[in-house]
Amino acid sequence: MSTEQTSTEQWSGQPGRPEVAAAGEWTFPEPRVRELANGLTALVLDVPGQYVTSVRLTLPLPLRAEPRELEGVAWVMAGLLDEGTQQHDQRELSEMLERLGVGIGAGMSEGSLGVDLDVPQRHLGEALTLMTEIVREPAFAPGEVTRAVRTRLQDIEQERASAPHRAMRQLAATYYDPQTRASRPGAGSAQSVAAITRDDVVAFHREHVHPHGGTVVVAGDLTDVDVDGLLEASLGSWTTPGPAQEWERVPAPRAQDAARVVLVDRPGSVQSELILATSGPDRRAPRWPAFPVLGYVIGGAPNARIDAVLREEKGYTYGIRSGFRPRQVGGTFVVSGSVRADATVDSLRLLDEILRGVADGVTPVEATSGVDFMTLTAPGRYATADALADELAHLAADGLPLTFTSDTVAAMRRLTPEDLDAAWREDVGTDWTVVVVGDASAYRDEVEALGIGPVSVVPA
């Protein structure tokens, strides 16, 4: 028998073909927990073979702490943390970080300030010392503040020119009550950012950046590393004169007139950017495990319901995605993507049909596909130290238990089509906010004729 014949027999199901075993149970690794003297909680996770150590510092600081007239000051402050300290100016600090192989950055989310650091294991102690210096005594040099404000203003102009950014900004302004922080740009508007001074940045940092109530995650190969000693000598020694304010989680109310269609007019656009949103749950919802699966089934992959029609059958788009976006309290279900301009109206019609059709039920094949994808890919999603550290930091920021990820994956394995149907019917809204960025004059009347909501037009 030839080699070619043998190969053919093996791959056609003849004896000799290897058996593929079912995937085993997987759980998210649990870290060791330690409380530091200054009120920080340390989560330490040993990940053998991961010699780049990931450190994530999460401090409770919601965007609503910003003064209304200075919105964006939190982002400016965060972006300047690694631009020089009282001991080392910007150039000195940059050279030190480069010499140690440190990657560091900071940013804001709805409810917290996050500082991310990645460093080779052998330099962890020096990196933690610099991280402490960065959060404890940033310089906020006048020239750097001016540059950061100017850069942010330039970013705002670029975002206006980007259809996806413009659509998201309009969605926030339309979906949320205008009195809530969520209705306005997280990094501030042009007017509020332009008003920010160095004194504002210094005052915001002094008042709101404290270790108490925060969490530091250290993940990587920690063989022969005295992590406790390094943390106590660095971040554990960080104290501030003022007490940390306690922040409660609060919902972001939806606008009373949110169920409508807003056309953002960009004459001559050859594509239309679409966003559709309705209310959804946060990660504390009892049925939360069902929602990542539903997001996948509806629009999480090229073979999902949306792309099966709009991409594969119609050829209107390169891809439209959907997913649940939990907030600290409540959340949204969002569908977004771009379509050909001449397909705008039919795309909205089809999306309306597809989304309303979810209430008719999820098929067993869809349920199995979604559960398999979300559960069987979990080990790969959390295979590296940085991914593990990121997840732990997110759990800390949301105040979720350390077993949350494992519990969610385990619950997903038990989901049935009936569970998915109940979750969609009972926890997902039926009134949609629709935003279209494109040439409104080309399709306004036809969009109104669809009857999916009152239509208004705003300039880009």
N, C-alpha and C positions, 0 to 999 in steps of 0.2 A: 504493500500500500504506500502511495506517495505521501510526502509531507503535506501537499495541498489537499489530498483526500482526507487525511487525518484531521487537518484543521477544519475542513468542511463538516465532518461528522461531529466534532466537538461543539461547534457553534450552532449546529442544527438540533441540539438536544440529545445527541447520542451519549453513551457512557463516557465519562471523562470530563464533562463540563462541571466546573466548580459550583458548589452550592453557595448561595448568598444568604447568610444568616440574618435574622431580624436584628434591628438595632437594639442595643441594650439600654437599660435605664440610664438617664443622665440627670445629674443635679448640679446646680450652680455651686461652686466651692464657697464655703463660709469662711470669712476671715476671723482672725483673733481680734477681740475688742479690748481696748484699753482706754481709760479716761485719764487725760493729762491734767496737771494741776491747775492750768489756766482755764479749764472748761471745754477744751477741745476733746472730741472723741476721735481716737485713732483706730482705724480698721487696717490690720496688717494681714496680707495674704501672700504666702510663699508659693511661687509658681516656678517649679524647677525647670531649668533650661532657659528661662527668660532673663537674659543678662542685661537688658535695658530696663531699668526700674521706672515704673510710672507712679507719680505722686499726684494726687488730686486734692486740692483744698477747697472746701465748699463752706461759705459763710452765709448765714441767713440775712438777706438784704433784698427786699422786693423793690421793683421799679417804682411802686407808688410812694416810696420814701422820698423821691425827688420833688422839689418844689415845682409847681406847674410851669412857672415861667422859665425854669432852667432844665426842662426835660432833655435828657441826653448827657447830663453831667455824670451819671453813673458809668455810662459807656466810656466817656472821655477819661474819667478817673481810672477805670479798669485798664484801658489801653496804655496808660502812662506808668503803670506800676513797674514795668521792666525797662523804663527809659531813664534810669538813674536813681540813686538813693542819696541820702545825706552823707554817706561814707564814700560812695563811688559815683562819679558822674556817668553820663550816658555811654561815653566811649570806654571808660574803664570797665563798667559793668558788662558791656557787650563783649569786650575782649576776654573777661573772666569766664563768661558763660560759654563762649566759643572754645576756649582752651579746655574746659571741662567736658565739652560735648553735650551741653545742656540745651534742650529745647524747652522754652517756657512761653506761656501766653495766658491772658486773662480775659474774661468776658462776663456779661450779665445774662441772666435768664429772668423769667417772670418773678421768681422769688428768691434768687440767690446770686452771690458773686462767686465765680469759680476761677481758680488759678490752677493751670495744668503744667506739670513739669515731667520731662522724661530725661533720664541720665544713665550712663553706664554704671553698673553696680558699684564699681570701685570708687566712684566719685560721689556716692549718695550723700555722705556726711557734709561735704563742701557745698553740694547743691542745696541741701536743706537749710544750711546756714544762709546762703544767698536768698533763698525763697523767703525766709523769715525777715531778712533785711528789706526785701522788696515790699512786703505787706505792712511791715511795722514802720518804716521810715522812708517812704518814697520822697524824692526831691521835688517833683512837680516843678521843674525849672521853668521860668517864664517863657523862654523860647520854645520849649517842648510843648507847653500848653497851647501856645499860639499855633504851632504847627498841627497839633492834634485837632484843634477846632477847625482850622482851615481844611485839613484833610477830610474831616467828617462832612463839612459843607460841600466839598467836591463829590464825596460819596453820594450825598443826597441828590445832587444833580445827575449823577450817573444812574441812580436808581429810578429817577423819573423817566430816563430814556429806555429803561429795561421794562418790557411788557410784563414779565412775571413779577418783578418788584412792584410795579405800579398797580398790578391787579391785587397783590396781597395788601398793599396799603389801603386801597379802596375797600377791600373786603373788611378790614378791621374797622374802618370808619363807618361802614354801612351796617355791619353785623352787631357791633357792641354799642351799648348805651353811650352817648357822647360824653357823659360825665365820668365814665370809668377810664382808667389808665390804658386798658387794653385797646381802646378805640384809636389810640394815637401811636405813632412810630416808636418802637422800643428804644431806639437810639436817638430820639428827639427829632424835632422839625427844624427847618432852616432858621426860623425865627428864634426858637429857644436855644439852639446850639450857638448861634451867633452871639447870644448874650452872656455866654459862660466865660468867666475870668479865672485866673489862677486862684484867687481868694475863694471862689466858689468851690473849686476842686479840692483845695486843702480843707475847707470847712466840711465838705461832704465826707471826705475820708475820715477826718477826726471824729465826726459824730456817728458814723455808721459802720466803720470797719473794725470789728472786735472779734477776738477769738472765741468768746463764750458762746456756746450753742453751735459752733461750727464742727466740721468733720474733716479729718485728713486721712486719705487712703494711700497706703503704700503697697504696691503689688509688683512682684518680680521674684527672681531667684535670690533668696535672702540667706543662703547658706553662709554660716559664720559671720553674719552681719548683726551687730547689736542694734537692732532697729529701735528698741525702747530707749536706749541710751542716746542715740542720735536724735530722736524726736524730743526727748526731754531737754537736750542741750540747745535745740533750735526752736522749733515752733512752740514747744512746751514752755519756753521761757518768755514768750511774747505776752506782754500785758499792756493794757490801756487804762488811762485814768478814769474814763467814763464808763458807766454800765452799758451793756448791750441792751437795746430795746427788744422787747418780745413782740414778734409779728404773728398775728393770727392769719390763717388761710381764709381768704374771702373770695366769693364768686365774682365773676365778671358778667354783670347782667347784659342780656341781649336787648338791643334797641326795640322799641315798640313797633317800628315800621321796618324791621329787618327783612321781612319776607317780601322781597321785591327784586327787580332786575335793574342793575346800573350799567349803562353802556359808557365806557370811558372812550371818548372820541379821539382817534388818531387817524386823520384822513390819509388815504392812500396805503394803509397797511395791507400787506398781502397775506398776513395771518391774523387770527384772532386768538387771544389768550383767554381761556375760560376758567373760572373758579366757581364752584357751587359748594355751599356749606350749610349745614344744619347742626342742631345741638346733639351732643354725644356725652358719654360718661367720662369721669376721671378714673385713675387706676385703683381707686378704693371701691369702685362699684362691685357688688357681689358677682356680677356676670362678666367682669372684665376679661377673663380668658377667651371669651367668645369674640371679642371685638378685633383683635389683630387677625384672627382667622377670617372674619367677615370682610375686613379691609382687603385681604389678599384675594378672596373669592370675587369680590366686586371689581376691584381695579388694582390689584397688587402685582400683576404679572401680564406678559403678552397674551396668555391664554385665558385671562380673566374675562368676566362678562363685558366690560366696557371695551377693551381692545379687541375682543373677538368680533365686535360689530364695527366700531369706528375705525380701527386700524386694518384688521385682516379682511373684513367683508367690504367696507366702504372705501378704505384708503384715504380717509380724511386727515389722519394724524400719524405722527411717528410714535405716539404713545401718550395715553392719559392715565394718571395714577390716582388712587384713592387711599385714604387711611384715616384712622382716628387720631386726633391730636389732644391728648389729655392736658388739662391745666391743673393747678393745685386744687381747684374745686370746679367740677364740671369739665366740659371740653367740647370739641367739635368733630364732625365728620366732614372731610374736605375732599373734593374731586377737583383736579387741576391738570391743565395741559393746553397745548395749542393745536389749532386746526386750520386748514386752508380757509381763507376769507370767504370764498364762495360756498363753503360748507358750514358756515356758522349757524345758520338757522336750523338746518337739518340735524346738525350735531346736538344742538340744544334740545330739539324734539326727541332725538334718540336717547340722550342722557336722561331726560325726564321719564321716558318709558322704562328704561333699564332700572333706574333708581326706584321708581314706584313698583316695579315688578319684583323687587327683592322681598316685598311683603307677602308675595305669593309662595315663598318658601325656597330654601336652599336644598339642592338635590343631594342624595347620598354620595355621589361621585365628587361633587364640589366640596362637600364637608370633609371627605377623606383626603382630597388633594390639599385643602387648606391646612388641615391638622398636620398632615405629614410634612408639609413644607415648614411650618412654624416650629414643629417639635424636632424634626430630624436635622434641621440646619442650626439649631441652637448651639450644639457643641462647637461648630465651626465659627459661629458669630462671637463666641466667648473663648476663643483659643489662645488669645494673646494677653499679655499683662495689661496693655493699655485699654483693651476692650473690657476686661474685668474691672479695672479701676474706674473706668467711665460709668459702668453700670452701678457699681457700689456708690459712686458719688451721686448719681441720679436718685438712687434709693434714699440716700441720706437727705438730699435736698427736698424730697417729697415726704420725708418722715415715714417711709415704708419699712416693714421688717426685712431683715437680711435674708429671710427665706422666701421673699416675694417671688423672685424669678423662678426658683425651683418649683414653688407651689403653682405658679401660673402655667409652666410647661406641663406639670403633672395633670392639672385640671384640663388643659387643652386636649390631652390624650383621651379623656373621657367624654369629650363633647359629641353630641349627636346632632343631626339636622334639626331636630325639634328644639334643642338648646339654642342653636344659632337663630332660629326663627323667633323664639321668645325674646332673645336679647335685642334683635332688630326692632321688633314691634313695640317693646316696652321701654327701651332706653334711647332710641334714636328719633329725632324730631321728624316731622313731615312738612314743615314750612321751610322753604329754601331761600337762602340769599344767593343771588346769581350776579356775578361780575363778568363783563366782557370788555376786554381792551382791544380795540380795532376800529375800523372805519364804520362808525355808527350810522352814517347816512346811507350806507349800502344795504342795511338790513333792519333798521329800527321798526318800520311798519310791520314787517314779517315777524319779528320777535314779539311785538305786541299781540299779533294775531295768534301766537302760540298759547296765550292765556296762562303762562306760568307765573305771572305776577305783574304788578304795576311796573312800568318802564320809565326810567329817567335817563337823561344824558348829561354827562359832565365832561369838561375839557380835560385833555391829558396833562 
